[in-house]
C-alpha cells in the first residue's frame, strides 16, 4: 500500500547563501529536479559574477546579493532586463533575509563570513539549513540561544551531522551515550609526518571520495574539517566532549553513528553524495524521491574502520583542545585555520606548518570564558592579524 506523504507539500521559497560554491551549486541541482517543491528566492555570492548571472537567469530569484563590490556593475548590467533585484553588501543581505516570503535559508557561505547573515536569518524567524559549520564552531552557544528564542530549526547539511540527525529521528526520549563522526582520512591517510612535510597544494586537493570546494578539501586533508565538525556536533546535539569520537572509515559509506544508553547503535549509510543531505534538509521532514545513484553492497564487500591519528594530524587534536577550553577558543582556531589554509593554497606555507601557526595562536590570543558577539568579532579579527604576522615573518 502506497503513501501520499508528498500530497499537499507547500512550495518552499529558499534563500541560498553562497550559491556559487560547491554546496550552493549542488543545492540548485536539487531545486532543478524539484521545481514543484522549491523556489529560489535569494541567491548570494562573493565575486563569482559569471556563475551567479547564469544561476539568476535560470532560476529567476527575486533578489541576488553580491558581497564583493568589484563585480556589482557587471551583475546589474547582465540582469537589468530581468525581474531580479541586485543588492550589495552585508547590510542589504541581512535585510533581505527578513523577507516574509522566505521559508528556509541555506547557509553555504565559506568560513566566518557566514556568521552574521545566519544570525540575521535566525532573528527573522527563518529555519536554517546549515552547511556553514563555522557558524556553530565560532558562536555555537549564541546561535543555539537565538534559535530557541525565535523558535527556529537548525537543520544540519554536513553529511556527518545530517547522519546523526537522521539517526535521532523518533529517538527524542532516548538519551545519546556517544556519537561517532566518520572521516575518510583524506588523501594522506596512513602517511607519516615526513611525507606530509613535502606535499603540494595539488596533492592535498585530491580527495579520494568527496567533491568539495578548495577550503574544505584542504581541511579534510589536514583533519581540521573533522575537528570543526566535532565542535559543531557539540552544539547541534547538546553533547559533552566525552560523548564525541572520530573514527576513520575510508569508504565514506557509513556517514556517522549514534550509540544509545542501552548500547544499541544506529548508523546512516549511503554513497558519498552531498546532494542527499542537502535534499534532506531542504525537504525536511519529508523524504522525497530522487534519481541519485543507489548503494550496492556488492560494490563494497568490505567496510573498514580505523582509529584517527591525532598525533600526525594535529589539527584534530587541537580542535578537541579548543572544544574542551570553550569560550572564544574555537573562534581562535577557526580564524587561524582560515588564514593558514589560504596561505597553503597560495604556496606560502607548508602543510604541517598550518598546525604550528594554529597552535601558536591558541597559546597567544587572550582567552575569554563567556564571549558576547562583539568578543567573537574581535577575537576573529585579532587572530587573523596575528596568524598572518606569524606566516609573513616565519615565526611558527
C-alpha positions in Angstrom: 0.0 0.0 0.0 1.5 3.3 -1.0 1.5 6.6 0.9 0.5 10.1 0.0 3.1 12.0 2.1 4.0 14.2 -0.9 0.5 15.5 -1.4 -0.1 19.0 -0.2 3.6 19.8 0.0 3.9 23.6 0.3 6.3 25.3 -2.1 9.3 26.4 -0.2 11.0 29.7 -1.1 14.7 29.3 -0.4 17.5 31.7 0.1 20.8 30.2 -0.8 23.8 32.0 0.8 26.9 31.1 -1.2 25.1 29.8 -4.3 28.2 29.6 -6.5 30.2 27.3 -4.1 30.1 23.5 -4.0 27.1 23.2 -1.7 25.2 26.1 -3.4 25.6 24.6 -6.9 24.5 21.1 -5.6 21.5 22.7 -3.8 20.5 24.2 -7.1 20.7 20.8 -8.7 18.2 19.6 -6.1 15.9 22.6 -6.8 16.2 22.0 -10.5 14.9 18.4 -10.1 12.1 19.5 -7.8 10.6 22.7 -9.2 7.1 21.9 -7.8 8.6 21.9 -4.3 11.3 24.5 -4.2 11.6 28.1 -5.5 14.8 30.1 -5.3 14.0 33.4 -3.8 17.5 34.8 -3.0 20.9 33.9 -4.4 24.2 35.3 -2.9 27.8 35.2 -3.9 31.1 36.9 -3.2 32.8 37.5 -6.6 31.9 34.7 -9.0 29.7 37.0 -11.1 29.7 34.8 -14.2 28.2 31.8 -12.4 25.8 34.0 -10.3 24.4 35.6 -13.5 23.8 32.2 -15.1 22.1 31.0 -12.0 19.9 34.1 -11.7 18.9 33.8 -15.4 17.9 30.2 -14.9 16.1 30.4 -11.5 14.8 33.9 -11.7 15.1 34.7 -8.0 13.5 37.8 -6.6 16.9 39.0 -5.3 20.6 38.4 -5.8 23.2 39.8 -3.4 26.9 40.3 -4.0 29.2 40.8 -1.1 32.1 42.0 -3.3 31.6 45.4 -5.0 34.1 44.7 -7.8 31.5 42.7 -9.8 28.4 44.6 -8.9 28.1 46.7 -12.1 28.7 43.5 -14.2 25.9 41.7 -12.5 23.5 44.6 -12.5 24.1 45.1 -16.2 23.6 41.4 -17.0 20.3 41.2 -15.1 19.0 44.7 -16.0 16.2 43.3 -18.2 15.2 40.6 -15.7 12.8 40.9 -12.7 15.6 40.1 -10.3 16.8 42.9 -8.0 20.5 43.2 -7.4 21.7 44.1 -3.9 25.1 44.7 -2.5 26.8 44.2 0.9 26.3 42.6 4.2 23.6 45.0 5.4 21.4 44.5 2.4 21.9 40.8 2.6 20.8 40.6 6.2 17.8 42.9 5.5 16.6 40.8 2.6 16.7 37.6 4.7 13.8 39.0 6.7 11.5 39.0 3.7 8.2 37.3 4.7 8.1 35.0 1.6 11.4 33.2 2.6 10.7 29.8 4.1 14.2 28.5 4.6 17.8 29.8 4.5 20.6 27.6 3.3 23.8 29.0 4.7 26.6 27.7 2.5 29.0 30.7 2.7 32.6 29.7 3.5 34.0 30.4 6.9 33.4 33.1 9.5 31.6 35.2 6.8 28.5 33.1 7.3 28.0 34.0 11.0 26.3 37.4 10.7 23.9 36.5 7.9 22.9 33.3 9.8 22.2 35.3 13.0 20.1 37.7 10.9 18.1 34.9 9.4 17.5 33.4 12.8 16.3 36.7 14.2 14.0 36.9 11.3 12.5 33.6 12.3 13.8 31.6 9.4 14.6 28.0 9.6 18.3 27.3 8.8 19.7 24.6 6.6 23.3 24.8 8.0 26.2 24.0 5.7 28.4 26.7 7.2 29.8 24.8 10.1 32.0 27.7 11.2 28.8 29.5 12.5 28.4 26.9 15.3 32.2 26.5 15.7 32.6 30.2 16.4 29.5 31.0 18.3 27.5 27.9 19.0 26.1 28.9 22.3 24.9 32.2 20.9 23.3 30.6 17.9 21.5 28.0 19.9 20.2 30.6 22.3 18.8 32.7 19.5 17.4 29.7 17.7 15.5 28.8 20.8 14.3 32.4 21.4 13.0 32.7 17.9 11.6 29.2 17.5 13.9 28.4 14.6 15.0 24.9 13.5 18.7 24.3 12.7 18.8 21.5 10.1 22.4 20.2 9.5 23.6 19.8 6.0 27.1 18.4 6.6 26.9 14.7 5.7 28.1 13.6 9.2 25.7 15.8 11.1 22.8 15.0 8.8 23.5 11.4 9.5 23.3 11.9 13.3 20.2 14.0 12.8 18.6 11.2 10.8 19.6 8.5 13.3 17.9 10.5 16.1 14.5 10.6 14.3 12.0 9.0 16.6 14.5 8.9 19.5 13.5 12.0 21.3 13.1 10.2 24.6 16.3 8.2 24.3 19.5 9.9 25.5 22.6 9.7 23.4 25.5 7.9 25.1 28.0 8.6 22.3 28.3 9.6 18.7 30.9 8.6 16.2 31.7 11.0 13.4 33.3 9.1 10.5 36.2 10.5 8.5 37.5 9.2 5.2 41.1 10.0 6.3 41.6 12.2 3.3 44.2 11.7 0.6 47.0 11.2 3.2 45.5 8.5 5.4 48.3 6.4 6.9 51.1 8.8 5.9 53.6 10.0 8.4 54.9 13.5 9.2 57.9 13.1 7.0 55.7 12.5 4.0 53.3 15.4 4.9 56.2 17.8 5.2 56.7 17.7 1.4 53.2 17.5 0.0 51.9 20.1 -2.5 48.8 22.0 -2.9 47.8 19.8 -5.9 48.2 16.6 -3.9 46.2 18.0 -1.0 43.3 18.9 -3.3 42.8 15.3 -4.5 40.2 14.0 -2.1 39.6 10.3 -2.6 35.8 10.3 -2.2 34.1 13.7 -2.0 33.9 16.6 -4.5 34.1 19.8 -2.4 35.4 23.4 -2.5 39.1 24.1 -2.1 39.0 25.3 1.5 37.0 22.3 2.9 39.1 19.9 0.8 42.3 21.1 2.5 40.6 21.0 5.9 39.7 17.4 5.1 43.3 16.5 4.2 44.5 18.0 7.5 41.6 16.6 9.5 40.7 20.1 10.6 37.4 19.6 8.9 36.6 16.7 11.2 37.8 18.8 14.2 35.4 21.6 13.3 32.7 19.0 12.9 33.4 17.8 16.4 32.8 21.3 17.8 29.7 21.7 15.6 28.3 18.4 16.9 28.6 19.6 20.5 26.2 22.5 19.8 23.9 20.7 17.3 23.2 17.7 19.7 23.9 19.2 23.1 26.8 16.8 23.8 29.9 16.8 26.1 33.3 16.4 24.7 33.4 12.9 26.1 30.4 11.9 24.1 32.0 12.6 20.7 34.5 10.4 18.9 36.0 10.3 15.5 36.7 7.1 13.6 38.3 6.8 10.2 36.2 5.0 7.6 38.0 5.1 4.2 35.0 4.1 2.1 32.8 7.0 3.2 29.6 4.9 3.2 28.8 5.0 6.9 28.4 8.7 7.5 28.1 8.7 11.2 26.8 6.5 14.1 24.8 7.1 17.3 25.2 4.9 20.3 22.3 5.0 22.8 22.4 4.3 26.6 21.4 0.6 26.1 24.4 0.0 23.8 22.4 -0.1 20.6 23.9 1.8 17.6 22.2 3.4 14.6 24.2 4.3 11.5 23.2 6.3 8.4 24.7 5.0 5.2 24.8 5.9 1.6 27.0 6.8 -1.3 29.2 9.9 -0.7 27.0 12.5 -2.4 26.3 15.8 -0.8 23.0 16.2 -2.7 21.4 13.7 -0.4 21.9 15.6 2.9 21.1 18.8 1.1 17.9 17.4 -0.2 17.0 16.0 3.3 17.5 19.4 4.9 15.5 21.3 2.2 12.6 18.9 2.2 12.6 18.1 6.0 10.6 16.4 7.5 9.7 14.6 4.3 11.9 12.3 2.3 11.4 12.9 -1.4 12.2 10.8 -4.4 15.3 11.4 -6.5 17.4 9.9 -9.2 20.6 9.8 -7.3 22.7 6.6 -7.7 21.8 3.8 -5.2 24.3 2.0 -2.9 25.0 -1.6 -3.8 26.5 -3.8 -1.1 28.3 -6.0 -3.6 30.3 -2.9 -4.8 31.6 -2.6 -1.2 32.1 -6.1 0.2 34.4 -4.7 3.0 33.7 -1.6 5.1 36.7 -0.8 7.4 37.3 1.4 10.4 40.5 2.8 11.9 41.5 5.0 14.8 42.1 8.6 13.8 45.8 9.6 14.0 45.7 12.7 16.2 49.5 12.7 16.6 50.3 13.1 12.9 47.2 15.1 12.0 47.5 17.5 14.9 44.6 19.7 13.8 42.1 17.2 15.0 43.8 17.1 18.5 43.9 21.0 18.5 40.1 21.1 17.8 39.4 18.8 20.7 41.5 21.0 22.9 39.7 24.1 21.7 36.3 22.5 22.5 37.4 21.5 26.0 38.7 25.0 26.6 35.4 26.6 25.4 34.9 30.3 25.5 36.4 32.0 22.4 39.0 29.3 21.8 37.0 27.6 19.0 36.8 31.1 17.4 40.6 31.4 17.6 41.2 28.0 16.0 38.7 28.8 13.2 40.2 32.2 12.4 43.8 30.9 12.4 42.8 27.9 10.2 41.2 30.2 7.6 44.4 32.2 7.4 46.7 29.2 7.1 44.6 27.3 4.6 44.6 30.4 2.3 48.4 30.7 2.7 48.9 27.0 2.0 46.7 27.3 -1.1 48.9 30.2 -2.2 52.0 28.1 -1.7 53.3 30.3 1.1 53.0 27.8 3.9 53.8 24.1 4.3 51.1 21.5 5.1 52.4 20.7 8.6 53.2 24.4 9.4 49.4 25.1 9.3 49.1 23.3 12.7 52.1 25.2 14.0 50.5 28.5 13.4 47.1 27.4 14.8 48.7 26.1 18.0 50.7 29.3 18.4 47.5 31.4 18.0 45.8 29.2 20.6 48.5 29.9 23.1 48.9 33.6 22.5 45.4 35.1 21.8 43.6 36.2 25.0 41.1 33.7 26.3 37.5 34.9 27.0 35.4 32.4 29.0 32.0 33.9 28.3 32.2 35.8 25.0 29.5 38.0 23.5 29.1 38.7 19.8 31.4 41.6 19.9 34.0 39.4 21.6 33.7 36.8 18.8 34.2 39.5 16.2 37.2 41.0 17.9 38.7 37.5 18.5 38.3 36.7 14.9 39.9 40.0 13.8 43.0 39.9 16.1 43.6 36.2 15.5 43.7 36.7 11.7 46.2 39.6 12.1 48.4 37.5 14.4 48.3 34.4 12.2 49.1 36.4 9.2 52.1 38.0 11.0 53.4 34.6 12.0 53.2 33.4 8.4 54.7 36.5 7.0 57.6 36.6 9.4 58.2 32.8 9.5 57.7 32.7 13.3 55.9 29.4 13.8 
